[in-house]
Amino acid sequence: MGEFDLIARYFTRPVRPGGGVALGVGDDCALLAPAPGMQLAVSCDMLVEGRHFFADVDPAHLGHKALAVNLSDLAACGARPLAFTLALALPRVDEPWLEAFAGGLLRLADAHGCALVGGDTTAGPLNICITVFGEVPAGQALLRSGARAGDDIWVSGTLGDARLALEALQGRIQVPPGMLAAARARLETPTPRVALGLQLRGIATSALDVSDGLLGDLGHILRASGVGAEIDADEVSKLIAASASSTGDRGHLDTELLRQCTLAGGDDYELTFTAPPARREAVARAAASAATPVARIGRISAEPGLRLVDAQGRALAERYASFDHFA
C-alpha cells in the first residue's frame, strides 16, 4: 500500500457542514473558518515510541491518546475543538494496526467534533505528531498569567494513576492486577477535559493542563503570573483513583509513593486552574455542568515560590521532580 492509498483508506473523511472547516484533506492546505469574533487556538504535541508509549500499546489506545493530549491543551485554554492535522512516521504498513489506530483516533475526534484536515505520512521509527486547532471568543482564552494572590488552586479529576501504572510496568513496584489495569487505562486513554475548560471561561483566572506533573506544571502558572503557592500535599494524595478504589490493597500505596505519583507523576491530562474564593460556587456549577469532579488543593500567595504542607499545615520538603523530555 502506498502513502496516498494509506491516507485515503484510513484518514480521509468528508467535511462536516458547519464545523468550522471549509476544506479538509486533499489539497496542499486545509482551510479553517472560525466563527466571527473568535480567535484560533493552536497546539502541537508529539508522541515517540519508547519515550511516550510502550511498543506493545494497543494501537486504538495510542490513537486515542495522540489526540487526547492535544485536546487537553485546548481545554486548558477554554477553546472549542475545530480540526487537527496528523503527521505519522511508520516503520512499515501494518493494516490491522492502522485500522485500530485510526479507529481510536477518529472516535475521540468525532466525540469532540474535531475534523482531521491534513498531515503527512512517511517511513521511519514510529512517531505521531498532531497539531490541533480550536476557537475561543476574543479576549476570553484561559491563560497561565492571570493568577492572583488569594486565589484558590483547583485540579480536575484524578491524579497519579498514570505514574503508578508506569512504575509498575517498568518493574519498580508491584500492584494487584486489577489496580494495574485501571491505572494503565488512565495512562493510555486519558480524558481531555474540554467541557470543563469551556465552562471555566469567565471564572478561572488562570489554567493549564497537567501533562508533566502537577508541581512542575503549576510552576508555569506561578512564573507567568509572578506569584507563589501553598499546596496541601495530603489533599492532593487523595486524588489518586487507585487509592480511592483499592480498599484492602491500600497497603501497596505508601505515603511517599502516593505523593510522588500525584504531585509529580505526569500523563494525567487534568486541568489545574485558579479562581477567587468568591467564585467557589461558580466553580462547582461549572464542574457539575461538565460532569467533571474538581478538588481545591491550595491557594496562591504573593510571596514567590511553591510551598508544600501536610494536613496539619506543617512544611514539607519540595523534592518531587516532574517529567523532563531531555532528562
QUIVEN-V795770 format. One record per residue. N is the residue number from 1. PHI is phi in whole degrees, 0 to 359 (none if undefined). PSI is psi in degrees with one decimal (999 if undefined). OMEGA is omega in radians with two decimals (999 if undefined). Layout:
# QUIVEN-V795770
n:N phi:PHI psi:PSI omega:OMEGA
n:N phi:PHI psi:PSI omega:OMEGA
This chain:
# QUIVEN-V795770
n:1 phi:none psi:128.7 omega:3.13
n:2 phi:277 psi:172.7 omega:-3.08
n:3 phi:302 psi:-46.8 omega:-3.04
n:4 phi:285 psi:-30.6 omega:3.02
n:5 phi:295 psi:-41.4 omega:3.13
n:6 phi:300 psi:-47.4 omega:-3.14
n:7 phi:297 psi:-44.9 omega:-3.11
n:8 phi:296 psi:-40.5 omega:-3.06
n:9 phi:286 psi:-42.8 omega:-2.96
n:10 phi:255 psi:-22.2 omega:-2.94
n:11 phi:229 psi:3.1 omega:3.11
n:12 phi:262 psi:127.5 omega:-3.10
n:13 phi:221 psi:154.4 omega:3.10
n:14 phi:292 psi:150.5 omega:3.10
n:15 phi:287 psi:133.2 omega:3.13
n:16 phi:279 psi:124.3 omega:-3.12
n:17 phi:300 psi:138.3 omega:3.07
n:18 phi:74 psi:12.2 omega:-3.07
n:19 phi:264 psi:7.5 omega:3.13
n:20 phi:89 psi:4.6 omega:3.12
n:21 phi:244 psi:121.4 omega:3.12
n:22 phi:270 psi:-31.4 omega:-3.13
n:23 phi:210 psi:129.0 omega:-3.08
n:24 phi:255 psi:-136.7 omega:-3.07
n:25 phi:296 psi:140.1 omega:3.00
n:26 phi:130 psi:-20.2 omega:3.09
n:27 phi:246 psi:177.9 omega:-3.14
n:28 phi:294 psi:-29.5 omega:3.10
n:29 phi:225 psi:149.3 omega:2.91
n:30 phi:276 psi:159.6 omega:3.09
n:31 phi:238 psi:120.7 omega:3.11
n:32 phi:256 psi:149.2 omega:-3.11
n:33 phi:226 psi:76.2 omega:3.11
n:34 phi:297 psi:152.5 omega:-3.11
n:35 phi:294 psi:155.3 omega:3.11
n:36 phi:305 psi:139.6 omega:-3.14
n:37 phi:81 psi:3.6 omega:-3.13
n:38 phi:258 psi:149.7 omega:2.98
n:39 phi:254 psi:148.9 omega:3.05
n:40 phi:279 psi:134.0 omega:3.01
n:41 phi:251 psi:126.8 omega:-3.02
n:42 phi:231 psi:134.8 omega:3.09
n:43 phi:215 psi:154.5 omega:-3.10
n:44 phi:221 psi:133.4 omega:3.07
n:45 phi:223 psi:146.3 omega:3.14
n:46 phi:241 psi:138.1 omega:3.03
n:47 phi:243 psi:125.5 omega:-3.07
n:48 phi:242 psi:129.0 omega:3.12
n:49 phi:302 psi:135.2 omega:3.14
n:50 phi:88 psi:-18.0 omega:3.10
n:51 phi:250 psi:-40.2 omega:-3.10
n:52 phi:245 psi:-15.1 omega:3.14
n:53 phi:203 psi:154.7 omega:3.13
n:54 phi:281 psi:153.3 omega:-3.11
n:55 phi:296 psi:-26.7 omega:-3.07
n:56 phi:265 psi:12.4 omega:-3.11
n:57 phi:298 psi:144.1 omega:3.05
n:58 phi:300 psi:123.5 omega:-3.09
n:59 phi:299 psi:-30.0 omega:3.07
n:60 phi:295 psi:-40.0 omega:3.08
n:61 phi:295 psi:-39.0 omega:-3.14
n:62 phi:295 psi:-41.3 omega:3.08
n:63 phi:299 psi:-43.5 omega:3.10
n:64 phi:301 psi:-50.6 omega:-3.05
n:65 phi:294 psi:-37.6 omega:-3.10
n:66 phi:303 psi:-39.5 omega:3.11
n:67 phi:276 psi:-36.2 omega:-3.08
n:68 phi:301 psi:-40.2 omega:-3.09
n:69 phi:293 psi:-28.0 omega:3.08
n:70 phi:281 psi:-42.7 omega:3.08
n:71 phi:300 psi:-32.0 omega:3.10
n:72 phi:298 psi:-36.6 omega:3.07
n:73 phi:295 psi:-41.4 omega:3.07
n:74 phi:297 psi:-40.5 omega:3.12
n:75 phi:301 psi:-42.5 omega:-3.12
n:76 phi:294 psi:-21.1 omega:3.12
n:77 phi:265 psi:-6.9 omega:-3.07
n:78 phi:74 psi:29.1 omega:-3.06
n:79 phi:256 psi:145.6 omega:3.05
n:80 phi:273 psi:129.2 omega:-3.14
n:81 phi:297 psi:140.5 omega:3.04
n:82 phi:244 psi:-53.4 omega:-2.96
n:83 phi:199 psi:168.2 omega:3.07
n:84 phi:208 psi:158.5 omega:2.99
n:85 phi:246 psi:155.0 omega:-3.10
n:86 phi:231 psi:120.1 omega:2.97
n:87 phi:252 psi:122.8 omega:-2.97
n:88 phi:228 psi:119.1 omega:3.00
n:89 phi:259 psi:129.5 omega:-3.08
n:90 phi:235 psi:134.4 omega:3.07
n:91 phi:293 psi:-25.3 omega:3.11
n:92 phi:195 psi:165.8 omega:3.07
n:93 phi:272 psi:108.7 omega:3.13
n:94 phi:244 psi:100.7 omega:-2.98
n:95 phi:297 psi:-44.4 omega:3.08
n:96 phi:300 psi:-38.5 omega:3.11
n:97 phi:296 psi:-45.2 omega:-3.14
n:98 phi:296 psi:-39.5 omega:3.12
n:99 phi:300 psi:-45.3 omega:-3.13
n:100 phi:290 psi:-43.4 omega:-3.14
n:101 phi:300 psi:-49.3 omega:-3.14
n:102 phi:297 psi:-37.0 omega:3.13
n:103 phi:298 psi:-48.2 omega:3.13
n:104 phi:296 psi:-39.9 omega:3.14
n:105 phi:296 psi:-50.1 omega:-3.00
n:106 phi:282 psi:-26.0 omega:3.04
n:107 phi:297 psi:-44.1 omega:3.11
n:108 phi:292 psi:-39.6 omega:3.10
n:109 phi:301 psi:-45.3 omega:-3.14
n:110 phi:296 psi:-38.3 omega:-3.12
n:111 phi:298 psi:-25.2 omega:-3.10
n:112 phi:247 psi:9.9 omega:3.12
n:113 phi:60 psi:38.8 omega:-3.04
n:114 phi:247 psi:113.7 omega:-3.01
n:115 phi:272 psi:138.6 omega:2.99
n:116 phi:280 psi:118.6 omega:-2.99
n:117 phi:241 psi:3.7 omega:3.12
n:118 phi:160 psi:-171.4 omega:3.14
n:119 phi:148 psi:-147.9 omega:-3.09
n:120 phi:201 psi:152.7 omega:3.01
n:121 phi:228 psi:149.2 omega:3.10
n:122 phi:202 psi:166.8 omega:3.03
n:123 phi:275 psi:141.9 omega:3.13
n:124 phi:160 psi:180.0 omega:3.07
n:125 phi:302 psi:144.8 omega:-3.04
n:126 phi:301 psi:119.6 omega:-3.05
n:127 phi:209 psi:131.1 omega:-3.08
n:128 phi:235 psi:123.8 omega:3.13
n:129 phi:231 psi:120.9 omega:-3.13
n:130 phi:242 psi:136.4 omega:2.96
n:131 phi:246 psi:127.0 omega:-3.07
n:132 phi:245 psi:146.9 omega:-3.13
n:133 phi:236 psi:135.2 omega:3.08
n:134 phi:224 psi:177.9 omega:3.09
n:135 phi:228 psi:145.8 omega:-3.14
n:136 phi:215 psi:140.6 omega:3.12
n:137 phi:304 psi:138.7 omega:-3.11
n:138 phi:306 psi:128.6 omega:3.11
n:139 phi:84 psi:-0.8 omega:-3.09
n:140 phi:250 psi:2.5 omega:3.14
n:141 phi:298 psi:140.2 omega:3.02
n:142 phi:281 psi:128.7 omega:-3.09
n:143 phi:239 psi:172.5 omega:3.10
n:144 phi:275 psi:-10.9 omega:-2.90
n:145 phi:260 psi:10.1 omega:-3.03
n:146 phi:254 psi:1.7 omega:-3.11
n:147 phi:295 psi:142.3 omega:-3.13
n:148 phi:230 psi:150.4 omega:3.12
n:149 phi:306 psi:134.7 omega:-3.10
n:150 phi:96 psi:-17.7 omega:3.11
n:151 phi:299 psi:145.3 omega:2.92
n:152 phi:286 psi:151.8 omega:3.00
n:153 phi:249 psi:128.1 omega:-3.08
n:154 phi:238 psi:159.6 omega:2.98
n:155 phi:218 psi:144.9 omega:3.14
n:156 phi:269 psi:157.5 omega:2.93
n:157 phi:59 psi:-137.2 omega:-3.11
n:158 phi:239 psi:158.1 omega:3.12
n:159 phi:231 psi:150.2 omega:2.91
n:160 phi:96 psi:-16.6 omega:-3.07
n:161 phi:291 psi:-36.4 omega:3.11
n:162 phi:298 psi:-43.0 omega:3.12
n:163 phi:293 psi:-37.8 omega:3.09
n:164 phi:300 psi:-44.6 omega:3.12
n:165 phi:298 psi:-43.1 omega:-3.13
n:166 phi:298 psi:-44.4 omega:3.12
n:167 phi:301 psi:-42.0 omega:-3.12
n:168 phi:289 psi:-43.2 omega:-3.11
n:169 phi:293 psi:-27.6 omega:3.09
n:170 phi:269 psi:6.3 omega:3.00
n:171 phi:79 psi:14.3 omega:-3.12
n:172 phi:275 psi:-22.9 omega:3.06
n:173 phi:220 psi:166.2 omega:3.04
n:174 phi:239 psi:133.0 omega:3.07
n:175 phi:226 psi:158.1 omega:3.14
n:176 phi:300 psi:150.5 omega:-3.08
n:177 phi:305 psi:-41.8 omega:-3.13
n:178 phi:296 psi:-40.3 omega:3.11
n:179 phi:295 psi:-41.4 omega:3.13
n:180 phi:296 psi:-42.0 omega:-3.13
n:181 phi:299 psi:-42.9 omega:-3.14
n:182 phi:292 psi:-41.6 omega:3.14
n:183 phi:292 psi:-38.7 omega:-3.14
n:184 phi:294 psi:-33.4 omega:3.08
n:185 phi:297 psi:-37.3 omega:3.09
n:186 phi:291 psi:-34.0 omega:3.12
n:187 phi:291 psi:-42.9 omega:-2.97
n:188 phi:264 psi:-22.4 omega:-3.13
n:189 phi:226 psi:65.5 omega:3.14
n:190 phi:294 psi:158.0 omega:3.14
n:191 phi:257 psi:110.8 omega:3.09
n:192 phi:290 psi:132.1 omega:-3.01
n:193 phi:269 psi:54.1 omega:-3.08
n:194 phi:298 psi:-45.7 omega:-3.10
n:195 phi:299 psi:-41.2 omega:3.13
n:196 phi:294 psi:-42.8 omega:3.12
n:197 phi:303 psi:-40.9 omega:3.12
n:198 phi:295 psi:-40.6 omega:-3.11
n:199 phi:289 psi:-23.6 omega:-3.08
n:200 phi:276 psi:-8.3 omega:3.08
n:201 phi:301 psi:131.2 omega:-3.12
n:202 phi:83 psi:-3.7 omega:3.12
n:203 phi:244 psi:-54.6 omega:-3.13
n:204 phi:288 psi:142.1 omega:3.07
n:205 phi:269 psi:-20.4 omega:3.05
n:206 phi:201 psi:161.2 omega:3.13
n:207 phi:196 psi:154.9 omega:2.91
n:208 phi:201 psi:168.1 omega:3.10
n:209 phi:264 psi:147.3 omega:-3.10
n:210 phi:270 psi:98.9 omega:-3.12
n:211 phi:247 psi:-36.2 omega:-3.08
n:212 phi:254 psi:2.8 omega:-3.11
n:213 phi:124 psi:138.4 omega:-3.02
n:214 phi:305 psi:-51.2 omega:-3.04
n:215 phi:294 psi:-43.7 omega:3.14
n:216 phi:296 psi:-41.9 omega:-3.13
n:217 phi:289 psi:-40.9 omega:3.09
n:218 phi:300 psi:-32.4 omega:3.09
n:219 phi:302 psi:-29.9 omega:3.10
n:220 phi:295 psi:-40.3 omega:3.08
n:221 phi:296 psi:-43.9 omega:-3.10
n:222 phi:298 psi:-42.7 omega:3.14
n:223 phi:291 psi:-43.3 omega:-3.12
n:224 phi:293 psi:-31.0 omega:-3.09
n:225 phi:265 psi:-11.4 omega:-3.13
n:226 phi:68 psi:39.3 omega:-3.11
n:227 phi:227 psi:179.9 omega:3.05
n:228 phi:238 psi:-174.3 omega:-3.11
n:229 phi:204 psi:153.1 omega:2.97
n:230 phi:239 psi:126.7 omega:-3.06
n:231 phi:242 psi:132.9 omega:3.06
n:232 phi:277 psi:100.0 omega:-3.06
n:233 phi:297 psi:-35.1 omega:-3.13
n:234 phi:290 psi:-36.0 omega:3.08
n:235 phi:295 psi:-41.6 omega:3.11
n:236 phi:296 psi:-39.8 omega:-3.10
n:237 phi:298 psi:-23.9 omega:3.13
n:238 phi:288 psi:-12.6 omega:-2.99
n:239 phi:275 psi:0.3 omega:3.10
n:240 phi:281 psi:123.0 omega:-3.05
n:241 phi:296 psi:-34.8 omega:-3.13
n:242 phi:300 psi:-36.8 omega:3.11
n:243 phi:292 psi:-42.2 omega:-3.08
n:244 phi:294 psi:-28.9 omega:-3.05
n:245 phi:253 psi:3.4 omega:-2.96
n:246 phi:273 psi:-21.7 omega:-3.10
n:247 phi:43 psi:-105.1 omega:-3.08
n:248 phi:292 psi:-15.6 omega:-3.13
n:249 phi:273 psi:2.3 omega:-3.06
n:250 phi:303 psi:-29.0 omega:-3.12
n:251 phi:300 psi:-19.2 omega:3.12
n:252 phi:286 psi:-13.2 omega:-3.01
n:253 phi:241 psi:86.6 omega:3.14
n:254 phi:285 psi:168.7 omega:-3.02
n:255 phi:302 psi:-43.3 omega:-3.09
n:256 phi:293 psi:-39.7 omega:3.10
n:257 phi:295 psi:-43.3 omega:3.11
n:258 phi:302 psi:-44.9 omega:-3.12
n:259 phi:293 psi:-41.6 omega:3.13
n:260 phi:298 psi:-44.0 omega:-3.09
n:261 phi:291 psi:-43.5 omega:-3.02
n:262 phi:276 psi:-34.1 omega:-3.09
n:263 phi:276 psi:-29.0 omega:-3.02
n:264 phi:220 psi:18.1 omega:-2.96
n:265 phi:292 psi:-48.9 omega:-3.08
n:266 phi:87 psi:164.7 omega:3.12
n:267 phi:63 psi:23.5 omega:3.13
n:268 phi:277 psi:-39.8 omega:-3.11
n:269 phi:54 psi:39.6 omega:2.92
n:270 phi:263 psi:172.0 omega:3.07
n:271 phi:258 psi:135.2 omega:2.87
n:272 phi:247 psi:137.4 omega:-3.04
n:273 phi:209 psi:164.5 omega:3.14
n:274 phi:239 psi:152.1 omega:3.11
n:275 phi:200 psi:150.0 omega:3.12
n:276 phi:297 psi:148.7 omega:3.09
n:277 phi:305 psi:-31.3 omega:3.14
n:278 phi:294 psi:-14.1 omega:-3.12
n:279 phi:257 psi:17.6 omega:-3.11
n:280 phi:298 psi:-40.5 omega:3.11
n:281 phi:294 psi:-37.2 omega:3.10
n:282 phi:295 psi:-39.1 omega:3.07
n:283 phi:298 psi:-43.8 omega:3.14
n:284 phi:298 psi:-40.6 omega:3.12
n:285 phi:293 psi:-40.2 omega:3.12
n:286 phi:298 psi:-43.7 omega:-3.14
n:287 phi:296 psi:-42.3 omega:3.13
n:288 phi:295 psi:-40.9 omega:3.13
n:289 phi:296 psi:-34.9 omega:3.14
n:290 phi:271 psi:0.7 omega:-3.11
n:291 phi:52 psi:42.7 omega:-3.09
n:292 phi:228 psi:120.9 omega:3.12
n:293 phi:291 psi:148.7 omega:3.05
n:294 phi:227 psi:154.7 omega:3.13
n:295 phi:225 psi:141.0 omega:3.10
n:296 phi:269 psi:123.3 omega:-2.97
n:297 phi:239 psi:-0.3 omega:-3.12
n:298 phi:172 psi:-166.1 omega:-3.13
n:299 phi:215 psi:153.7 omega:3.07
n:300 phi:276 psi:139.5 omega:3.14
n:301 phi:237 psi:158.2 omega:3.11
n:302 phi:287 psi:-30.1 omega:-3.13
n:303 phi:287 psi:126.0 omega:-3.13
n:304 phi:299 psi:157.1 omega:3.09
n:305 phi:106 psi:161.5 omega:-3.13
n:306 phi:244 psi:123.7 omega:-3.08
n:307 phi:242 psi:132.7 omega:3.08
n:308 phi:259 psi:137.4 omega:3.05
n:309 phi:229 psi:159.4 omega:3.05
n:310 phi:266 psi:-173.9 omega:-3.07
n:311 phi:299 psi:-23.9 omega:3.11
n:312 phi:268 psi:4.4 omega:3.13
n:313 phi:83 psi:8.8 omega:3.14
n:314 phi:279 psi:138.7 omega:-3.10
n:315 phi:292 psi:140.9 omega:3.07
n:316 phi:244 psi:152.9 omega:3.06
n:317 phi:290 psi:135.8 omega:3.11
n:318 phi:269 psi:91.2 omega:-3.02
n:319 phi:236 psi:23.2 omega:-3.04
n:320 phi:253 psi:110.5 omega:-3.07
n:321 phi:269 psi:127.6 omega:3.09
n:322 phi:279 psi:172.7 omega:-3.08
n:323 phi:294 psi:140.5 omega:3.07
n:324 phi:229 psi:122.9 omega:-3.07
n:325 phi:297 psi:-19.9 omega:-3.09
n:326 phi:247 psi:5.2 omega:3.11
n:327 phi:280 psi:999 omega:999
